């Protein structure tokens, strides 16, 4: 009897996500911060899965995701004309290889006005 062709799961893609965080009792944001933004590289079979996994990981870490903006995959960003430095490409490759959520950059928000 011939074997049935096995369906293979689509290979994960890596999406660039910007996640805005609010404060929560369990977060480790610095005193005086009103929230934060995280630049994240997250793998997933599609964008929705990458966003879901990222939100789940962040909630498990005790932070409060408020909004997620996706900037797409590496191919989509290159097509849009974005310049992607080698350092970012390496983090994207790591996210793909490890099927992981990688925080590439953190920016803390405060209520204090900056001096210009």
C-alpha positions as CSV (number, residue, x, y, z in Angstrom):
1,X,0.0,0.0,0.0
2,X,1.5,3.4,-0.9
3,X,2.2,5.8,1.9
4,X,0.1,8.9,2.2
5,X,2.1,12.1,1.6
6,X,2.7,13.7,4.9
7,X,1.7,17.3,5.3
8,X,4.6,19.3,6.6
9,X,3.9,22.3,8.6
10,X,4.9,25.5,6.9
11,X,8.4,26.7,7.9
12,X,8.1,29.5,10.4
13,X,8.8,33.1,9.3
14,X,10.1,35.8,11.5
15,X,8.1,39.0,12.0
16,X,9.3,42.3,13.3
17,X,6.9,43.5,16.0
18,X,6.7,46.7,18.0
19,X,4.9,46.0,21.3
20,X,3.7,48.8,23.6
21,X,3.5,47.8,27.3
22,X,1.6,49.3,30.2
23,X,2.5,48.9,33.8
24,X,1.5,45.8,35.8
25,X,2.2,44.8,39.4
26,X,4.7,42.1,38.3
27,X,6.7,44.0,35.7
28,X,10.3,44.9,36.2
29,X,10.1,48.3,34.5
30,X,12.2,51.0,36.2
31,X,10.7,53.2,38.8
32,X,9.1,56.2,37.2
33,X,8.4,54.5,33.9
34,X,4.8,54.6,32.7
35,X,5.3,51.9,30.2
36,X,7.7,50.7,27.5
37,X,8.1,49.7,23.9
38,X,9.8,46.5,22.8
39,X,11.2,45.8,19.4
40,X,10.8,42.1,18.9
41,X,11.6,39.4,16.4
42,X,9.1,36.6,16.7
43,X,8.7,33.4,14.7
44,X,5.4,31.9,13.6
45,X,3.7,30.1,10.8
46,X,2.0,33.4,10.1
47,X,1.7,36.9,11.5
48,X,-1.3,36.1,13.7
49,X,0.6,33.2,15.3
50,X,3.7,35.3,15.9
51,X,1.6,38.0,17.6
52,X,-0.2,35.5,19.8
53,X,3.0,33.8,20.9
54,X,4.6,37.1,21.6
55,X,1.7,38.3,23.7
56,X,1.6,35.0,25.6
57,X,5.3,35.1,26.4
58,X,5.1,38.7,27.6
59,X,2.1,38.0,29.8
60,X,3.9,35.0,31.3
61,X,6.8,37.4,32.0
62,X,4.5,39.6,34.0
63,X,4.2,42.6,31.6
64,X,1.0,44.1,30.2
65,X,1.0,44.3,26.3
66,X,-1.3,47.0,25.2
67,X,-0.7,47.2,21.4
68,X,1.2,45.2,18.8
69,X,2.3,46.6,15.4
70,X,3.8,44.2,12.9
71,X,6.3,45.5,10.3
72,X,6.2,42.1,8.5
73,X,8.9,39.6,7.6
74,X,12.4,40.3,6.4
75,X,11.3,39.9,2.8
76,X,8.4,42.2,3.3
77,X,10.6,44.8,5.0
78,X,13.3,44.6,2.2
79,X,10.6,45.0,-0.5
80,X,9.3,48.1,1.3
81,X,12.9,49.5,1.1
82,X,13.9,49.1,4.7
83,X,17.7,48.8,5.4
84,X,18.2,45.9,7.7
85,X,21.7,45.8,9.4
86,X,23.5,42.5,9.8
87,X,23.0,42.6,13.5
88,X,19.2,42.6,13.1
89,X,19.4,39.8,10.5
90,X,21.4,37.7,12.9
91,X,18.7,38.2,15.6
92,X,16.0,37.3,13.0
93,X,17.9,34.1,12.1
94,X,18.2,33.2,15.8
95,X,14.4,33.7,16.3
96,X,13.8,31.3,13.3
97,X,16.3,28.7,14.4
98,X,15.1,28.7,18.0
99,X,11.4,29.2,17.2
100,X,11.6,32.0,19.7
101,X,10.6,35.5,20.7
102,X,13.7,37.8,20.8
103,X,13.6,41.2,22.4
104,X,16.0,43.3,20.3
105,X,15.4,46.7,21.9
106,X,13.6,48.3,24.9
107,X,12.5,51.9,25.3
108,X,11.0,53.1,28.5
109,X,8.3,55.7,28.7
110,X,8.0,58.3,31.4
111,X,5.6,61.0,32.2
112,X,8.4,63.6,32.5
113,X,8.9,66.0,29.6
114,X,12.3,65.9,28.0
115,X,14.3,69.1,27.8
116,X,15.0,70.1,24.2
